[in-house]
Amino acid sequence: MDFQQLVRNEITMPIVELCETMLEEGEMEQHAFFQGLLPLLAEPDREEMVLAAVIELSKCAFLGFNYSPLVAMRIDQLLERSIDLAHTMSADGMN
């Protein structure tokens, strides 16, 4: 799997799914925050933008949002995947 596909599968699509769930739950502030990450991921070949999205994503734990158990679990998984992806990018850059 190439980098762009990895970003789409591991970061972008889970965020889209989170946004859909948040809409269903009526959590508009949370939805707006996560929806705002998607433009940063619009060009998954631009590693600097993907890294910016990962950094922004990490802020979700400090914004005072309340999440349903399902959303909290998905966010935890998304954060783990995004951290792994960021490590991969920094490791690649060191070669």
ROTOR-551166 format. One record per residue: residue in one letter; x, y, z of N, C-alpha, C, O in turn. Coordinates in pm, 1 decimal. Layout:
# ROTOR-551166
@aa:a	n.xx:X	n.yy:Y	n.zz:Z	ca.xx:X	ca.yy:Y	ca.zz:Z	c.xx:X	c.yy:Y	c.zz:Z	o.xx:X	o.yy:Y	o.zz:Z
...
This chain:
# ROTOR-551166
@aa:m	n.xx:85.0	n.yy:-117.5	n.zz:0.0	ca.xx:0.0	ca.yy:0.0	ca.zz:0.0	c.xx:89.7	c.yy:124.1	c.zz:0.0	o.xx:181.8	o.yy:134.0	o.zz:81.1
@aa:d	n.xx:63.0	n.yy:219.4	n.zz:-91.4	ca.xx:144.2	ca.yy:340.1	ca.zz:-96.4	c.xx:98.9	c.yy:439.8	c.zz:10.9	o.xx:-5.1	o.yy:422.0	o.zz:74.3
@aa:f	n.xx:178.4	n.yy:543.8	n.zz:29.3	ca.xx:154.4	ca.yy:639.7	ca.zz:136.7	c.xx:16.9	c.yy:705.9	c.zz:125.3	o.xx:-54.9	o.yy:717.5	o.zz:224.6
@aa:q	n.xx:-19.6	n.yy:749.2	n.zz:4.1	ca.xx:-148.8	ca.yy:817.2	ca.zz:-14.3	c.xx:-265.0	c.yy:725.4	c.zz:23.6	o.xx:-360.4	o.yy:768.4	o.zz:88.4
@aa:q	n.xx:-256.3	n.yy:601.5	n.zz:-16.5	ca.xx:-360.9	ca.yy:504.6	ca.zz:14.4	c.xx:-366.2	c.yy:479.2	c.zz:165.4	o.xx:-474.2	o.yy:466.0	o.zz:223.1
@aa:l	n.xx:-250.7	n.yy:472.5	n.zz:227.5	ca.xx:-243.1	ca.yy:453.6	ca.zz:371.8	c.xx:-310.8	c.yy:569.3	c.zz:445.2	o.xx:-386.7	o.yy:547.6	o.zz:539.7
@aa:v	n.xx:-283.1	n.yy:691.3	n.zz:401.6	ca.xx:-345.2	ca.yy:808.9	ca.zz:462.7	c.xx:-497.4	c.yy:801.9	c.zz:446.8	o.xx:-571.2	o.yy:825.6	o.zz:542.4
@aa:r	n.xx:-543.3	n.yy:769.8	n.zz:326.8	ca.xx:-688.4	ca.yy:761.3	ca.zz:303.4	c.xx:-753.2	c.yy:655.6	c.zz:391.3	o.xx:-855.4	o.yy:681.0	o.zz:455.1
@aa:n	n.xx:-693.3	n.yy:536.5	n.zz:394.5	ca.xx:-753.0	ca.yy:424.4	ca.zz:467.5	c.xx:-743.2	c.yy:438.6	c.zz:618.9	o.xx:-837.0	o.yy:404.4	o.zz:690.9
@aa:e	n.xx:-630.6	n.yy:488.6	n.zz:666.8	ca.xx:-604.7	ca.yy:490.5	ca.zz:810.7	c.xx:-644.2	c.yy:621.0	c.zz:880.3	o.xx:-667.5	o.yy:621.9	o.zz:1001.2
@aa:i	n.xx:-651.8	n.yy:730.1	n.zz:805.4	ca.xx:-679.7	ca.yy:860.1	ca.zz:867.5	c.xx:-806.4	c.yy:923.9	c.zz:808.7	o.xx:-901.7	o.yy:951.5	o.zz:881.7
@aa:t	n.xx:-807.4	n.yy:946.9	n.zz:678.5	ca.xx:-917.4	ca.yy:1021.2	ca.zz:617.2	c.xx:-1052.0	c.yy:950.2	c.zz:633.4	o.xx:-1147.9	o.yy:1010.3	o.zz:681.8
@aa:m	n.xx:-1059.8	n.yy:825.3	n.zz:594.0	ca.xx:-1188.1	ca.yy:753.8	ca.zz:600.7	c.xx:-1239.0	c.yy:738.6	c.zz:744.1	o.xx:-1358.7	o.yy:755.6	o.zz:767.1
@aa:p	n.xx:-1153.3	n.yy:707.4	n.zz:841.1	ca.xx:-1202.4	ca.yy:704.5	ca.zz:978.9	c.xx:-1255.3	c.yy:840.0	c.zz:1027.5	o.xx:-1350.5	o.yy:845.0	o.zz:1105.4
@aa:i	n.xx:-1194.1	n.yy:949.2	n.zz:981.7	ca.xx:-1245.5	ca.yy:1081.4	ca.zz:1019.2	c.xx:-1382.2	c.yy:1104.9	c.zz:955.7	o.xx:-1472.8	o.yy:1156.5	o.zz:1021.1
@aa:v	n.xx:-1397.5	n.yy:1067.8	n.zz:829.8	ca.xx:-1527.4	ca.yy:1081.1	ca.zz:763.1	c.xx:-1632.8	c.yy:1001.5	c.zz:839.2	o.xx:-1743.5	o.yy:1050.6	o.zz:861.5
@aa:e	n.xx:-1599.6	n.yy:880.2	n.zz:878.7	ca.xx:-1694.0	ca.yy:796.8	ca.zz:954.1	c.xx:-1726.2	c.yy:858.5	c.zz:1090.1	o.xx:-1840.9	o.yy:855.5	o.zz:1134.5
@aa:l	n.xx:-1624.4	n.yy:914.6	n.zz:1156.0	ca.xx:-1647.7	ca.yy:983.6	ca.zz:1283.5	c.xx:-1743.0	c.yy:1101.3	c.zz:1265.1	o.xx:-1833.3	o.yy:1122.1	o.zz:1346.1
@aa:c	n.xx:-1722.4	n.yy:1177.3	n.zz:1159.3	ca.xx:-1809.1	ca.yy:1292.6	ca.zz:1132.3	c.xx:-1954.3	c.yy:1248.7	c.zz:1112.8	o.xx:-2046.6	o.yy:1313.5	o.zz:1162.1
@aa:e	n.xx:-1973.4	n.yy:1139.5	n.zz:1041.4	ca.xx:-2108.7	ca.yy:1088.6	ca.zz:1020.8	c.xx:-2173.0	c.yy:1049.1	c.zz:1153.8	o.xx:-2289.4	o.yy:1080.3	o.zz:1178.8
@aa:t	n.xx:-2097.1	n.yy:980.9	n.zz:1238.2	ca.xx:-2148.4	ca.yy:940.2	ca.zz:1369.1	c.xx:-2179.7	c.yy:1061.6	c.zz:1454.8	o.xx:-2282.6	o.yy:1064.7	o.zz:1522.3
@aa:m	n.xx:-2093.3	n.yy:1160.7	n.zz:1453.1	ca.xx:-2115.1	ca.yy:1281.1	ca.zz:1533.2	c.xx:-2239.3	c.yy:1356.3	c.zz:1486.2	o.xx:-2313.1	o.yy:1411.2	o.zz:1568.1
@aa:l	n.xx:-2262.8	n.yy:1359.3	n.zz:1355.3	ca.xx:-2385.6	ca.yy:1420.4	ca.zz:1303.8	c.xx:-2507.7	c.yy:1346.2	c.zz:1355.6	o.xx:-2605.0	o.yy:1407.3	o.zz:1399.8
@aa:e	n.xx:-2501.3	n.yy:1213.9	n.zz:1349.6	ca.xx:-2612.5	ca.yy:1132.5	ca.zz:1398.4	c.xx:-2638.5	c.yy:1156.1	c.zz:1546.4	o.xx:-2753.1	o.yy:1153.3	o.zz:1591.3
@aa:e	n.xx:-2531.5	n.yy:1179.3	n.zz:1622.0	ca.xx:-2543.2	ca.yy:1202.3	ca.zz:1765.9	c.xx:-2575.1	c.yy:1348.5	c.zz:1798.8	o.xx:-2598.3	o.yy:1382.0	o.zz:1915.0
@aa:g	n.xx:-2576.3	n.yy:1434.2	n.zz:1698.8	ca.xx:-2605.4	ca.yy:1575.8	ca.zz:1721.1	c.xx:-2491.7	c.yy:1652.8	c.zz:1785.7	o.xx:-2514.4	o.yy:1757.5	o.zz:1846.4
@aa:e	n.xx:-2371.5	n.yy:1602.9	n.zz:1773.5	ca.xx:-2253.5	ca.yy:1667.7	ca.zz:1832.4	c.xx:-2188.9	c.yy:1759.3	c.zz:1728.4	o.xx:-2090.3	o.yy:1723.2	o.zz:1664.1
@aa:m	n.xx:-2246.5	n.yy:1877.6	n.zz:1713.9	ca.xx:-2207.2	ca.yy:1966.4	ca.zz:1605.0	c.xx:-2069.1	c.yy:2029.9	c.zz:1624.7	o.xx:-1995.5	o.yy:2047.1	o.zz:1527.5
@aa:e	n.xx:-2033.2	n.yy:2064.5	n.zz:1746.4	ca.xx:-1900.6	ca.yy:2123.1	ca.zz:1770.7	c.xx:-1790.2	c.yy:2023.2	c.zz:1738.8	o.xx:-1692.0	o.yy:2056.1	o.zz:1672.2
@aa:q	n.xx:-1808.0	n.yy:1900.1	n.zz:1787.8	ca.xx:-1710.1	ca.yy:1795.8	ca.zz:1760.4	c.xx:-1703.6	c.yy:1768.1	c.zz:1610.4	o.xx:-1595.5	o.yy:1752.5	o.zz:1553.5
@aa:h	n.xx:-1820.4	n.yy:1762.4	n.zz:1547.6	ca.xx:-1826.3	ca.yy:1739.3	ca.zz:1403.6	c.xx:-1748.8	c.yy:1847.5	c.zz:1329.1	o.xx:-1671.5	o.yy:1816.5	o.zz:1238.4
@aa:a	n.xx:-1767.9	n.yy:1972.2	n.zz:1365.6	ca.xx:-1699.4	ca.yy:2083.6	ca.zz:1298.7	c.xx:-1547.4	c.yy:2071.5	c.zz:1313.7	o.xx:-1473.0	o.yy:2096.7	o.zz:1218.9
@aa:f	n.xx:-1502.3	n.yy:2032.8	n.zz:1433.0	ca.xx:-1357.6	ca.yy:2017.1	ca.zz:1453.4	c.xx:-1301.3	c.yy:1909.7	c.zz:1361.3	o.xx:-1203.7	o.yy:1933.8	o.zz:1290.2
@aa:f	n.xx:-1361.6	n.yy:1792.1	n.zz:1362.2	ca.xx:-1309.2	ca.yy:1681.6	ca.zz:1282.1	c.xx:-1327.0	c.yy:1707.8	c.zz:1132.4	o.xx:-1240.1	o.yy:1672.2	o.zz:1052.9
@aa:q	n.xx:-1437.2	n.yy:1768.8	n.zz:1094.0	ca.xx:-1458.7	ca.yy:1804.3	ca.zz:952.8	c.xx:-1350.2	c.yy:1901.6	c.zz:906.4	o.xx:-1307.6	o.yy:1898.0	o.zz:791.0
@aa:g	n.xx:-1306.8	n.yy:1987.4	n.zz:996.5	ca.xx:-1201.4	ca.yy:2083.2	ca.zz:964.8	c.xx:-1065.8	c.yy:2020.2	c.zz:937.7	o.xx:-977.5	o.yy:2085.1	o.zz:881.7
@aa:l	n.xx:-1048.1	n.yy:1894.8	n.zz:976.7	ca.xx:-922.0	ca.yy:1824.5	ca.zz:949.5	c.xx:-913.1	c.yy:1774.4	c.zz:805.8	o.xx:-804.0	o.yy:1756.8	o.zz:751.7
@aa:l	n.xx:-1028.4	n.yy:1751.8	n.zz:745.2	ca.xx:-1030.4	ca.yy:1690.4	ca.zz:612.3	c.xx:-959.3	c.yy:1771.2	c.zz:503.9	o.xx:-892.7	o.yy:1711.1	o.zz:419.7
@aa:p	n.xx:-969.8	n.yy:1905.4	n.zz:501.5	ca.xx:-893.8	ca.yy:1979.8	ca.zz:399.2	c.xx:-742.6	c.yy:1959.0	c.zz:409.5	o.xx:-672.3	o.yy:1964.2	o.zz:308.6
@aa:l	n.xx:-692.6	n.yy:1935.5	n.zz:530.4	ca.xx:-549.5	ca.yy:1910.1	ca.zz:547.4	c.xx:-508.7	c.yy:1776.8	c.zz:485.3	o.xx:-391.7	o.yy:1755.3	o.zz:453.5
@aa:l	n.xx:-605.8	n.yy:1688.0	n.zz:468.3	ca.xx:-578.9	ca.yy:1554.7	ca.zz:414.4	c.xx:-620.0	c.yy:1541.3	c.zz:268.3	o.xx:-614.8	o.yy:1432.1	o.zz:211.6
@aa:a	n.xx:-660.5	n.yy:1652.0	n.zz:207.7	ca.xx:-711.5	ca.yy:1648.3	ca.zz:70.0	c.xx:-606.2	c.yy:1604.7	c.zz:-30.6	o.xx:-638.6	o.yy:1546.4	o.zz:-134.0
@aa:e	n.xx:-481.2	n.yy:1632.7	n.zz:-0.4	ca.xx:-370.7	ca.yy:1592.4	ca.zz:-88.8	c.xx:-277.2	c.yy:1502.3	c.zz:-8.7	o.xx:-175.8	o.yy:1548.4	o.zz:43.7
@aa:p	n.xx:-311.5	n.yy:1373.6	n.zz:0.6	ca.xx:-234.6	ca.yy:1284.5	ca.zz:87.8	c.xx:-89.5	c.yy:1262.8	c.zz:46.2	o.xx:-13.1	o.yy:1200.8	o.zz:120.3
@aa:d	n.xx:-50.6	n.yy:1312.0	n.zz:-69.5	ca.xx:89.4	ca.yy:1301.8	ca.zz:-109.3	c.xx:174.3	c.yy:1413.1	c.zz:-46.8	o.xx:297.2	o.yy:1407.8	o.zz:-51.5
@aa:r	n.xx:109.2	n.yy:1512.6	n.zz:11.0	ca.xx:180.9	ca.yy:1622.9	ca.zz:76.7	c.xx:200.3	c.yy:1588.7	c.zz:224.2	o.xx:114.6	o.yy:1616.3	o.zz:308.1
@aa:e	n.xx:313.7	n.yy:1528.6	n.zz:252.8	ca.xx:340.7	ca.yy:1479.3	ca.zz:387.8	c.xx:332.7	c.yy:1589.0	c.zz:493.1	o.xx:290.5	o.yy:1563.0	o.zz:605.8
@aa:e	n.xx:372.7	n.yy:1712.0	n.zz:458.3	ca.xx:368.0	ca.yy:1820.1	ca.zz:556.7	c.xx:223.8	c.yy:1851.3	c.zz:597.2	o.xx:198.5	o.yy:1888.2	o.zz:711.9
@aa:m	n.xx:129.5	n.yy:1837.0	n.zz:504.5	ca.xx:-11.5	ca.yy:1861.1	ca.zz:535.9	c.xx:-68.5	c.yy:1745.6	c.zz:619.4	o.xx:-148.8	o.yy:1767.4	o.zz:710.2
@aa:v	n.xx:-26.8	n.yy:1625.1	n.zz:588.2	ca.xx:-69.9	ca.yy:1509.2	ca.zz:666.5	c.xx:-18.5	c.yy:1522.8	c.zz:809.2	o.xx:-91.9	o.yy:1496.6	o.zz:904.6
@aa:l	n.xx:106.0	n.yy:1563.2	n.zz:824.2	ca.xx:162.3	ca.yy:1583.1	ca.zz:957.5	c.xx:87.6	c.yy:1693.9	c.zz:1031.8	o.xx:62.7	o.yy:1681.6	o.zz:1151.7
@aa:a	n.xx:51.9	n.yy:1800.6	n.zz:962.8	ca.xx:-26.7	ca.yy:1908.5	ca.zz:1024.9	c.xx:-161.8	c.yy:1854.6	c.zz:1072.4	o.xx:-209.2	o.yy:1891.8	o.zz:1179.7
@aa:a	n.xx:-223.5	n.yy:1767.4	n.zz:992.9	ca.xx:-351.6	ca.yy:1707.3	ca.zz:1031.7	c.xx:-335.4	c.yy:1621.0	c.zz:1155.8	o.xx:-420.7	o.yy:1622.7	o.zz:1244.5
@aa:v	n.xx:-227.0	n.yy:1546.2	n.zz:1162.3	ca.xx:-201.1	ca.yy:1460.0	ca.zz:1278.9	c.xx:-183.3	c.yy:1545.5	c.zz:1403.9	o.xx:-235.2	o.yy:1512.0	o.zz:1510.4
@aa:i	n.xx:-110.9	n.yy:1654.4	n.zz:1391.0	ca.xx:-90.7	ca.yy:1744.8	ca.zz:1505.6	c.xx:-224.0	c.yy:1805.3	c.zz:1548.9	o.xx:-254.9	o.yy:1809.1	o.zz:1668.0
@aa:e	n.xx:-303.1	n.yy:1852.5	n.zz:1452.3	ca.xx:-434.8	ca.yy:1908.5	ca.zz:1484.7	c.xx:-524.4	c.yy:1803.3	c.zz:1550.0	o.xx:-595.1	o.yy:1832.2	o.zz:1646.6
@aa:l	n.xx:-521.1	n.yy:1683.2	n.zz:1497.5	ca.xx:-601.5	ca.yy:1574.3	ca.zz:1551.3	c.xx:-569.3	c.yy:1550.0	c.zz:1698.1	o.xx:-659.0	o.yy:1522.6	o.zz:1777.9
@aa:s	n.xx:-443.3	n.yy:1559.9	n.zz:1733.5	ca.xx:-403.9	ca.yy:1534.8	ca.zz:1872.0	c.xx:-465.4	c.yy:1635.2	c.zz:1969.6	o.xx:-473.9	o.yy:1607.9	o.zz:2089.3
@aa:k	n.xx:-507.5	n.yy:1749.1	n.zz:1920.1	ca.xx:-569.3	ca.yy:1851.3	ca.zz:2004.9	c.xx:-708.1	c.yy:1810.9	c.zz:2054.1	o.xx:-758.5	o.yy:1868.9	o.zz:2150.3
@aa:c	n.xx:-770.9	n.yy:1711.9	n.zz:1989.2	ca.xx:-908.8	ca.yy:1677.3	ca.zz:2022.5	c.xx:-925.1	c.yy:1633.5	c.zz:2167.4	o.xx:-1035.1	o.yy:1641.1	o.zz:2222.1
@aa:a	n.xx:-817.9	n.yy:1588.0	n.zz:2229.9	ca.xx:-825.6	ca.yy:1543.6	ca.zz:2369.6	c.xx:-824.7	c.yy:1661.0	c.zz:2467.9	o.xx:-855.0	o.yy:1643.8	o.zz:2585.9
@aa:f	n.xx:-790.3	n.yy:1779.3	n.zz:2419.1	ca.xx:-772.6	ca.yy:1893.0	ca.zz:2508.4	c.xx:-874.8	c.yy:2005.0	c.zz:2486.0	o.xx:-860.9	o.yy:2114.1	o.zz:2541.2
@aa:l	n.xx:-976.0	n.yy:1977.7	n.zz:2405.9	ca.xx:-1073.5	ca.yy:2081.6	ca.zz:2372.2	c.xx:-1196.5	c.yy:2079.6	c.zz:2462.0	o.xx:-1285.6	o.yy:2163.0	o.zz:2446.5
@aa:g	n.xx:-1202.2	n.yy:1986.1	n.zz:2554.6	ca.xx:-1314.6	ca.yy:1979.7	ca.zz:2646.8	c.xx:-1439.6	c.yy:1916.3	c.zz:2588.5	o.xx:-1548.2	o.yy:1929.7	o.zz:2644.9
@aa:f	n.xx:-1425.4	n.yy:1847.4	n.zz:2476.0	ca.xx:-1539.7	ca.yy:1779.9	ca.zz:2416.5	c.xx:-1575.5	c.yy:1655.1	c.zz:2496.4	o.xx:-1488.7	o.yy:1588.6	o.zz:2552.9
@aa:n	n.xx:-1704.0	n.yy:1625.0	n.zz:2499.8	ca.xx:-1751.5	ca.yy:1498.2	ca.zz:2554.7	c.xx:-1785.9	c.yy:1409.3	c.zz:2436.7	o.xx:-1852.3	o.yy:1451.7	o.zz:2342.1
@aa:y	n.xx:-1739.9	n.yy:1286.0	n.zz:2443.7	ca.xx:-1763.2	ca.yy:1191.2	ca.zz:2336.5	c.xx:-1841.9	c.yy:1072.0	c.zz:2388.7	o.xx:-1826.1	o.yy:1031.0	o.zz:2503.7
@aa:s	n.xx:-1926.3	n.yy:1017.3	n.zz:2303.3	ca.xx:-1994.4	ca.yy:893.2	ca.zz:2338.3	c.xx:-1888.2	c.yy:783.7	c.zz:2347.0	o.xx:-1779.6	o.yy:798.8	o.zz:2291.0
@aa:p	n.xx:-1918.0	n.yy:673.8	n.zz:2416.2	ca.xx:-1819.3	ca.yy:565.0	ca.zz:2424.4	c.xx:-1773.9	c.yy:514.6	c.zz:2287.5	o.xx:-1655.5	o.yy:486.9	o.zz:2268.5
@aa:l	n.xx:-1866.4	n.yy:502.3	n.zz:2191.9	ca.xx:-1831.0	ca.yy:456.1	ca.zz:2058.1	c.xx:-1735.0	c.yy:553.3	c.zz:1990.6	o.xx:-1633.7	o.yy:511.6	o.zz:1934.4
@aa:v	n.xx:-1765.9	n.yy:681.1	n.zz:1995.7	ca.xx:-1680.7	ca.yy:782.8	ca.zz:1933.1	c.xx:-1545.0	c.yy:788.2	c.zz:2003.0	o.xx:-1441.9	o.yy:798.9	o.zz:1936.6
@aa:a	n.xx:-1544.0	n.yy:781.1	n.zz:2135.7	ca.xx:-1417.2	ca.yy:783.6	ca.zz:2209.7	c.xx:-1327.7	c.yy:667.4	c.zz:2169.3	o.xx:-1206.8	o.yy:684.7	o.zz:2153.6
@aa:m	n.xx:-1385.7	n.yy:549.7	n.zz:2152.6	ca.xx:-1308.2	ca.yy:433.3	ca.zz:2111.0	c.xx:-1250.4	c.yy:454.7	c.zz:1970.5	o.xx:-1133.7	o.yy:424.3	o.zz:1945.9
@aa:r	n.xx:-1331.6	n.yy:506.7	n.zz:1879.5	ca.xx:-1284.5	ca.yy:531.0	ca.zz:1742.6	c.xx:-1176.2	c.yy:637.4	c.zz:1739.0	o.xx:-1081.0	o.yy:626.7	o.zz:1661.7
@aa:i	n.xx:-1189.9	n.yy:740.1	n.zz:1822.0	ca.xx:-1088.0	ca.yy:844.5	ca.zz:1828.3	c.xx:-957.2	c.yy:787.3	c.zz:1880.6	o.xx:-850.6	o.yy:818.1	o.zz:1827.4
@aa:d	n.xx:-963.9	n.yy:704.6	n.zz:1983.7	ca.xx:-843.0	ca.yy:640.6	ca.zz:2036.6	c.xx:-772.4	c.yy:560.7	c.zz:1927.6	o.xx:-650.5	o.yy:569.4	o.zz:1912.9
@aa:q	n.xx:-848.7	n.yy:482.8	n.zz:1851.3	ca.xx:-791.1	ca.yy:403.7	ca.zz:1742.4	c.xx:-729.3	c.yy:494.6	c.zz:1636.1	o.xx:-619.9	o.yy:468.3	o.zz:1586.2
@aa:l	n.xx:-800.7	n.yy:601.3	n.zz:1602.4	ca.xx:-751.8	ca.yy:696.1	ca.zz:1502.6	c.xx:-622.6	c.yy:762.8	c.zz:1549.5	o.xx:-529.0	o.yy:778.6	o.zz:1471.3
@aa:l	n.xx:-617.4	n.yy:801.6	n.zz:1675.7	ca.xx:-495.6	ca.yy:862.8	ca.zz:1729.3	c.xx:-377.8	c.yy:765.7	c.zz:1724.3	o.xx:-266.2	o.yy:805.0	o.zz:1690.3
@aa:e	n.xx:-402.2	n.yy:640.2	n.zz:1757.8	ca.xx:-295.3	ca.yy:540.2	ca.zz:1750.7	c.xx:-242.7	c.yy:526.2	c.zz:1608.4	o.xx:-121.7	o.yy:524.3	o.zz:1585.7
@aa:r	n.xx:-335.0	n.yy:516.4	n.zz:1512.8	ca.xx:-293.7	ca.yy:501.8	ca.zz:1373.3	c.xx:-220.5	c.yy:626.0	c.zz:1324.7	o.xx:-121.9	o.yy:615.2	o.zz:1251.7
@aa:s	n.xx:-267.7	n.yy:743.8	n.zz:1364.3	ca.xx:-202.6	ca.yy:866.7	ca.zz:1317.6	c.xx:-63.7	c.yy:881.6	c.zz:1377.9	o.xx:27.5	o.yy:930.5	o.zz:1311.3
@aa:i	n.xx:-46.4	n.yy:840.6	n.zz:1502.1	ca.xx:86.2	ca.yy:845.2	ca.zz:1564.3	c.xx:180.7	c.yy:748.6	c.zz:1492.7	o.xx:295.6	o.yy:782.6	o.zz:1464.7
@aa:d	n.xx:132.0	n.yy:629.6	n.zz:1463.7	ca.xx:213.5	ca.yy:533.5	ca.zz:1388.6	c.xx:253.8	c.yy:590.2	c.zz:1252.6	o.xx:368.0	o.yy:575.3	o.zz:1209.3
@aa:l	n.xx:159.1	n.yy:654.7	n.zz:1186.6	ca.xx:187.2	ca.yy:713.3	ca.zz:1055.5	c.xx:291.3	c.yy:825.4	c.zz:1067.8	o.xx:381.4	o.yy:836.0	o.zz:984.7
@aa:a	n.xx:278.6	n.yy:908.0	n.zz:1170.8	ca.xx:375.2	ca.yy:1016.5	ca.zz:1191.7	c.xx:514.2	c.yy:958.9	c.zz:1218.4	o.xx:613.4	o.yy:1013.0	o.zz:1169.5
@aa:h	n.xx:522.8	n.yy:851.4	n.zz:1294.4	ca.xx:651.8	ca.yy:787.5	ca.zz:1318.8	c.xx:712.1	c.yy:736.3	c.zz:1189.9	o.xx:832.5	o.yy:748.6	o.zz:1167.5
@aa:t	n.xx:627.5	n.yy:678.3	n.zz:1104.3	ca.xx:673.9	ca.yy:628.8	ca.zz:975.6	c.xx:729.2	c.yy:743.1	c.zz:891.5	o.xx:833.9	o.yy:729.5	o.zz:828.3
@aa:m	n.xx:658.2	n.yy:856.2	n.zz:890.9	ca.xx:704.8	ca.yy:970.0	ca.zz:812.1	c.xx:838.4	c.yy:1020.8	c.zz:864.7	o.xx:927.6	o.yy:1050.5	o.zz:785.2
@aa:s	n.xx:854.7	n.yy:1031.7	n.zz:995.8	ca.xx:980.3	ca.yy:1082.2	ca.zz:1049.8	c.xx:1092.9	c.yy:982.4	c.zz:1027.3	o.xx:1206.9	o.yy:1023.2	o.zz:1005.1
@aa:a	n.xx:1064.5	n.yy:854.2	n.zz:1032.4	ca.xx:1166.0	ca.yy:752.0	ca.zz:1005.7	c.xx:1209.3	c.yy:756.6	c.zz:859.5	o.xx:1327.9	o.yy:744.2	o.zz:829.3
@aa:d	n.xx:1113.2	n.yy:774.4	n.zz:768.9	ca.xx:1146.4	ca.yy:784.0	ca.zz:626.7	c.xx:1232.3	c.yy:906.0	c.zz:598.5	o.xx:1323.5	o.yy:901.1	o.zz:515.9
@aa:g	n.xx:1202.7	n.yy:1015.9	n.zz:667.7	ca.xx:1276.4	ca.yy:1138.9	ca.zz:645.5	c.xx:1420.4	c.yy:1133.6	c.zz:694.3	o.xx:1503.1	o.yy:1215.6	o.zz:654.4
@aa:m	n.xx:1450.3	n.yy:1037.0	n.zz:780.9	ca.xx:1584.0	ca.yy:1026.8	ca.zz:837.6	c.xx:1677.5	c.yy:949.1	c.zz:746.0	o.xx:1799.0	o.yy:950.6	o.zz:766.3
@aa:n	n.xx:1623.4	n.yy:881.9	n.zz:646.5	ca.xx:1707.4	ca.yy:803.0	ca.zz:555.6	c.xx:1775.2	c.yy:890.2	c.zz:453.1	o.xx:1849.6	o.yy:840.0	o.zz:368.9
